[in-house]
């Protein structure tokens, strides 16, 4: 038995299963991104800059205000990835904006780390970019 969706296209069991799997993948990526960026941002907000310079080499060459600002953006954006869980009224807009912002930040930081020859950090940020870009693409449908 098939049903009709809003676009009057038949939706059978295979299509529903595919949509369910895609939704599960996207929520998993959103959860990972939220955990990573909230934790990273929290550290940037609460730790002394001297300690952060040991973890994030770029933090030692930036002002404390800039590092704290990046941390705040990371925490707020990480939480916004979970916006549909917090409020269905907010819906997709905060999620898409946050995912796009985090994708841009991750891409910029991969370039920064690459220029500093920090291969591990550059690759980590490329993976974060791929996750965030996948969320943007998958949720914008």
C-alpha positions in Angstrom: 0.0 0.0 0.0 1.3 3.4 -0.9 0.3 6.8 0.5 0.4 10.3 -0.9 2.6 13.0 0.6 2.2 16.8 0.3 3.6 16.7 -3.3 1.2 13.9 -4.3 4.1 11.5 -4.9 3.6 7.9 -3.9 5.5 7.1 -0.7 6.0 3.4 -0.2 7.8 1.5 2.6 11.2 1.7 0.9 10.9 5.5 0.6 9.8 5.8 4.2 12.7 3.6 5.4 15.2 5.6 3.4 13.8 8.8 4.9 14.0 7.4 8.4 17.6 6.3 7.9 18.6 9.7 6.5 16.9 11.4 9.5 18.7 9.1 11.9 22.0 9.9 10.2 21.4 13.6 10.3 20.4 13.5 14.0 23.5 11.5 14.8 25.7 14.1 13.0 23.9 16.9 14.7 24.5 15.3 18.1 28.2 14.8 17.5 28.6 18.3 16.2 26.7 19.7 19.2 28.7 17.8 21.7 32.0 18.7 20.0 31.3 22.4 19.6 29.6 22.9 23.0 32.5 21.2 24.7 35.1 23.1 22.7 33.3 26.4 23.2 32.8 25.9 26.9 36.6 25.3 27.3 37.3 28.5 25.4 34.8 30.4 27.6 36.0 29.1 31.0 39.7 28.2 30.8 42.5 30.7 31.1 44.0 31.7 27.7 47.4 30.4 28.8 45.9 26.9 29.2 44.0 27.2 25.9 47.3 28.0 24.1 48.5 24.6 25.1 45.4 22.9 23.5 44.8 25.3 20.7 48.0 26.9 19.4 46.2 29.7 17.6 44.6 30.8 20.9 48.0 32.0 22.2 48.3 34.5 19.3 44.8 35.9 19.6 43.3 38.3 22.1 41.4 36.8 25.0 38.2 38.6 23.8 38.5 36.9 20.4 39.0 33.5 21.9 36.0 34.0 24.3 33.9 35.2 21.3 34.7 32.1 19.3 33.8 30.0 22.3 30.4 31.8 22.7 29.6 31.3 19.0 30.5 27.6 19.3 28.3 27.0 22.3 25.3 28.9 20.9 25.7 27.3 17.5 26.1 23.8 19.0 22.9 24.3 21.0 21.1 25.6 18.0 21.8 22.4 16.1 19.4 20.8 18.6 16.8 23.6 18.1 14.0 21.3 16.8 14.4 19.2 19.9 14.0 22.3 22.1 11.1 23.9 20.3 9.2 22.8 17.2 8.1 26.4 16.8 11.7 27.4 16.1 12.0 24.6 13.5 14.7 24.4 10.9 15.9 28.0 10.6 18.2 28.1 13.7 19.5 24.6 12.9 20.4 25.5 9.3 22.0 28.8 10.3 24.0 27.1 13.0 25.1 24.2 10.8 26.2 26.6 8.0 28.1 28.9 10.5 29.9 25.9 12.0 30.7 24.5 8.5 32.2 27.9 7.6 34.2 28.1 10.9 35.5 24.5 10.5 36.6 25.2 6.9 38.4 28.4 7.9 40.1 26.7 10.9 41.2 23.8 8.7 42.9 26.4 6.5 44.4 28.1 9.5 45.7 24.8 10.9 47.0 23.8 7.5 49.0 27.0 7.1 50.5 26.3 10.5 51.3 22.7 9.5 49.0 21.3 12.2 47.9 18.3 10.1 45.8 16.6 12.8 43.9 19.7 13.6 43.4 20.5 10.0 42.0 17.1 9.2 39.7 17.2 12.3 38.3 20.5 11.1 37.8 19.1 7.6 35.8 16.2 9.1 33.7 18.7 11.1 33.2 20.7 7.9 32.0 17.5 6.1 29.6 16.7 9.0 28.2 20.2 9.1 27.8 20.4 5.3 26.0 17.1 5.3 23.6 18.4 7.9 23.0 21.6 5.9 22.4 19.7 2.8 20.2 17.0 4.4 18.1 19.4 6.5 17.6 22.0 3.7 15.5 19.6 1.7 
